Amino acid sequence: MSVALGLTLGIGLLLIWWSFWPRPRRRAASRRPSRLRRLLAEAGHRRVGVSGVLTAMVGCGLVSFLTVLVLTTALPLALCFGAFGAVVPIALLRWQADKRQAVLREIWPDAVDHLRSAVRAGMSLPEALIHPSVSSRRTMRVCEQRSIRGCHTTATATS
């Protein structure tokens, strides 16, 4: 009984002593987006999650692996093609991100020109920033149509 009483007294005194020291504050975890999340954002796919891309990678890799394995029955060759197939979704995302960056680079001077002319016309800065969002959507569509037309004309010119 005296051992239990001594332990209780000791634990109580330890807790009182411990309460005088400041608690270390937990820092809010500043999570940087992963490289894959950043690539998705650059490609313009904000709704697609990282798990969706990973699932697509596994699916493409598995399909290419099984296809080559069935056609050739060579396991090392099938493994190589499976690895290449798994990289295809990332390569497509990088291509889309580069294409989007090129379109945005083409639109940027127009956006700055619209902003400058809106401020000169007497709009406040918030209004001037909101105004180009309407006209830049039209410009973005025109640039995308131009790039699509350019792809079609180069494809017909080479064939």
N, C-alpha and C positions, 0 to 999 in steps of 0.2 A: 504494500500500500504506500509506503514511504517513497518507493522508487517511482511510482506513477505520479505522486504528488510533486516530487522533485523534477520529473520530466515536464509536467504541466507548467510549473513555475518557470523552468528554464526556457521553454518554448515561448511563454508569455513575455518574459523579459527580452528575449531575442526579437520578437515581433515589435515590441515597443521601441527597442533600440533601432531596428530596421526602418521604422516609420519616420525617423528624423532625417534620413538621407533622401535627397531628391531622386525621383524616379527618372530613368533615362527616357527621353522623349523618342517616340518612334517617328522616324521620318517617313513622310509619304513617299511611297515608291514611285520615283519618276521613271516610268516605263517608256523606254524608247521603242518605237515600232520596229518590228523585226524587218530584216531585209526583204523577205517575201511580202510582208504587209505593205512596205514602202513601194515595192515593185507593182503590186496590185493598184495602189493609189496612183502611181505614175501612168499606168496603162489605162486608168479611168474605170476600173472595176471596184468600186467602193462597196458594193453589196456582197461580193464574193469573199468568202472567208479563207483563211489559210488552210483549214481542213479540206475545203473544196479543191484547192490546188493540189494538195498532197494526195487526195483521192484520185484526181485526174492523173497525177504522175504515176501512182501505183497502177491504175487501170491501163494507161498507155503502155507502161513497161511490161505489164503482165500479158496484154494482148500481143504485143510485138514479140515477146519471148515465146509464147505458145505458138504463134504463127510460124516463126522461124524454126522452132523445135519440131513441129509437125511436118514442115516442108523438107527440112534437111536432116533431121535426127542428129544434129551435131550440137551437143550441149554447150561447148565453149562459144560457138558462134551465136547460139540462141541467147546466151547470157550477155554477150556484147550488144546484140541488137535490143535486148530487153533494157539494158542501161541507156542506150541511145533513145529508145522509145520513152523512157521515164523522163528524159530531159526535154522532150518536145514541148510540154506545156510551159516550161520556163522560157524556152526560146521564143515561143509565140508571145508570151507576156512582154519579153524584152523588145520584140519587134513592134508590138502595139505601143509600148511606152515611147520608143524612139519616134514612131510615126506621129504620136500625139504631141511630143515635144517639138517636132518639126512644124506641125500645124500651129501650135501655140507661138512658136518663134515667128511664124509668118504673120500672125494676128497681132502680136505685141505692138508694132509701130502704129497700127490703126487704133488700138485701144488707148495708147498714150496721146495720139492726135485727138481722139474724141474727148478725152479727159481735159486736155489743154483748151480745146475750143469751148467746152461746157463751162470751164472756170472763167474763161474770157467773156463768155456771154452773160455772166453774172450769177451763175448757179453757185450754191454753197458746195463745199467739198464733198459732204456725204451725198448730196443730190447728184453731183458730177460723177461720183463713184458708182452710184446705182444706175444712172442713165446708160453707160456703155454696156451693162449686162444685157440689156434688151437688144441692142444693135450688134453686140459681139456674137450672140447666138446665131443671127443671120449670117454674119461673116464666117463663123465656124462652119455652118452648113455649106456655104459657098466654097470654102477651102477644101472641105472633105469631098464635095462633088468634083472639084477640080482635080484632086489627087486621085479619085476613082477614075475619072475620065482619062487622066494621064496614064494610069495603069492599063486601061483598056486600049489606048492608042499605042502604047509601047508593045502591048501583047499582039495587037493586030499588025504592027509594023514589022515585028520580028518573025511572024509566022508566014 
